């Protein structure tokens, strides 16, 4: 991305879920466009030179590789109510203000019991919504409160999914996840209407299947990847890359989007307007969704289905 005319010059942005996958790619794009960034994640980025804030208020420098001092990394769990508020406070303290929030953190709940409706455990439902929806509520509320306190306009960008309105029942039948991503759209549009008079914009990006650390189980499944090449036919038919969303994220964080709110932009390679081709119908006694009859359900998509009754508490995952 050229910085001849930096679109984000003087912008101070917080990215929730900014240390891996889609979030880390966006952080790099924001920096290239002239922004100062606070990035929140469960662990430090794989490659960067980063001033990093830990769980306490002390700040220390950790050299990892190459990002400049115009980014701070805070280690934190997006499902905790105070994580986003602390990151925004850090942004104001270090960079002198706050102009935008990009919430990326979320992920599959299969390992906690998400799946088809009749199979979803109570825990799977609760933890999947906590990870993908409650975390967005926390970050959006913190950002709106800060903009109102500053008496300034601002931009809030959320990450939803094409599965919110374009379901795929064979390989991606996770109804709690779809419900959470649909609710993000409702929250985004409702808040856009409420806060437009204050100049606070709310928009959302909806990726298709994207090649992130969380997608490796799918990436390594030739059958699903064959389906994806037809379901996402743009650019020769392929899985998305994190960088495919960067230009859109920069736009929504920039003043170029100052007249845009309440919108959901699908960056999905054609997923939502294309038909995928499924493999031949299997022999009798086998279901495309559930696998061999009367046998344990095979793993599908991103993450494995964990048996009901698991008590493991999730932390926010990065795409």
Secondary structure as the mmCIF struct_conf table of DSSP 4:
data_model
#
loop_
_struct_conf.conf_type_id
_struct_conf.id
_struct_conf.beg_label_comp_id
_struct_conf.beg_label_asym_id
_struct_conf.beg_label_seq_id
_struct_conf.end_label_comp_id
_struct_conf.end_label_asym_id
_struct_conf.end_label_seq_id
TURN_TY1_P TURN_TY1_P1 UNK A 4 UNK A 5
TURN_TY1_P TURN_TY1_P2 UNK A 7 UNK A 10
STRN STRN1 UNK A 12 UNK A 16
TURN_TY1_P TURN_TY1_P3 UNK A 17 UNK A 17
BEND BEND1 UNK A 19 UNK A 20
HELX_RH_AL_P HELX_RH_AL_P1 UNK A 21 UNK A 32
TURN_TY1_P TURN_TY1_P4 UNK A 33 UNK A 34
STRN STRN2 UNK A 36 UNK A 41
BEND BEND2 UNK A 42 UNK A 43
BEND BEND3 UNK A 46 UNK A 47
STRN STRN3 UNK A 49 UNK A 53
BEND BEND4 UNK A 55 UNK A 57
STRN STRN4 UNK A 59 UNK A 63
BEND BEND5 UNK A 65 UNK A 66
TURN_TY1_P TURN_TY1_P5 UNK A 69 UNK A 70
STRN STRN5 UNK A 71 UNK A 75
TURN_TY1_P TURN_TY1_P6 UNK A 78 UNK A 79
BEND BEND6 UNK A 80 UNK A 80
TURN_TY1_P TURN_TY1_P7 UNK A 81 UNK A 82
HELX_RH_AL_P HELX_RH_AL_P2 UNK A 83 UNK A 95
BEND BEND7 UNK A 96 UNK A 96
STRN STRN6 UNK A 100 UNK A 103
HELX_RH_3T_P HELX_RH_3T_P1 UNK A 110 UNK A 112
TURN_TY1_P TURN_TY1_P8 UNK A 113 UNK A 113
BEND BEND8 UNK A 115 UNK A 116
HELX_RH_3T_P HELX_RH_3T_P2 UNK A 117 UNK A 119
HELX_RH_AL_P HELX_RH_AL_P3 UNK A 122 UNK A 129
HELX_RH_PI_P HELX_RH_PI_P1 UNK A 130 UNK A 134
HELX_RH_AL_P HELX_RH_AL_P4 UNK A 135 UNK A 150
TURN_TY1_P TURN_TY1_P9 UNK A 151 UNK A 151
STRN STRN7 UNK A 154 UNK A 161
HELX_RH_3T_P HELX_RH_3T_P3 UNK A 162 UNK A 164
TURN_TY1_P TURN_TY1_P10 UNK A 165 UNK A 165
BEND BEND9 UNK A 166 UNK A 166
TURN_TY1_P TURN_TY1_P11 UNK A 169 UNK A 171
HELX_RH_AL_P HELX_RH_AL_P5 UNK A 175 UNK A 195
HELX_RH_3T_P HELX_RH_3T_P4 UNK A 196 UNK A 198
TURN_TY1_P TURN_TY1_P12 UNK A 199 UNK A 199
STRN STRN8 UNK A 200 UNK A 207
BEND BEND10 UNK A 209 UNK A 209
STRN STRN9 UNK A 210 UNK A 211
BEND BEND11 UNK A 212 UNK A 212
HELX_RH_3T_P HELX_RH_3T_P5 UNK A 213 UNK A 215
HELX_RH_AL_P HELX_RH_AL_P6 UNK A 216 UNK A 219
TURN_TY1_P TURN_TY1_P13 UNK A 220 UNK A 220
HELX_RH_AL_P HELX_RH_AL_P7 UNK A 222 UNK A 231
TURN_TY1_P TURN_TY1_P14 UNK A 232 UNK A 232
HELX_RH_3T_P HELX_RH_3T_P6 UNK A 234 UNK A 236
BEND BEND12 UNK A 237 UNK A 237
STRN STRN10 UNK A 240 UNK A 241
HELX_RH_3T_P HELX_RH_3T_P7 UNK A 242 UNK A 245
HELX_RH_AL_P HELX_RH_AL_P8 UNK A 246 UNK A 253
BEND BEND13 UNK A 254 UNK A 254
HELX_RH_3T_P HELX_RH_3T_P8 UNK A 255 UNK A 257
TURN_TY1_P TURN_TY1_P15 UNK A 258 UNK A 259
BEND BEND14 UNK A 262 UNK A 262
STRN STRN11 UNK A 264 UNK A 267
BEND BEND15 UNK A 268 UNK A 268
TURN_TY1_P TURN_TY1_P16 UNK A 269 UNK A 270
HELX_RH_3T_P HELX_RH_3T_P9 UNK A 271 UNK A 273
HELX_LH_PP_P HELX_LH_PP_P1 UNK A 275 UNK A 283
TURN_TY1_P TURN_TY1_P17 UNK A 284 UNK A 285
STRN STRN12 UNK A 286 UNK A 287
TURN_TY1_P TURN_TY1_P18 UNK A 288 UNK A 290
STRN STRN13 UNK A 291 UNK A 292
TURN_TY1_P TURN_TY1_P19 UNK A 293 UNK A 294
BEND BEND16 UNK A 295 UNK A 295
HELX_LH_PP_P HELX_LH_PP_P2 UNK A 296 UNK A 299
BEND BEND17 UNK A 301 UNK A 303
HELX_LH_PP_P HELX_LH_PP_P3 UNK A 304 UNK A 307
TURN_TY1_P TURN_TY1_P20 UNK A 308 UNK A 309
HELX_LH_PP_P HELX_LH_PP_P4 UNK A 312 UNK A 314
#
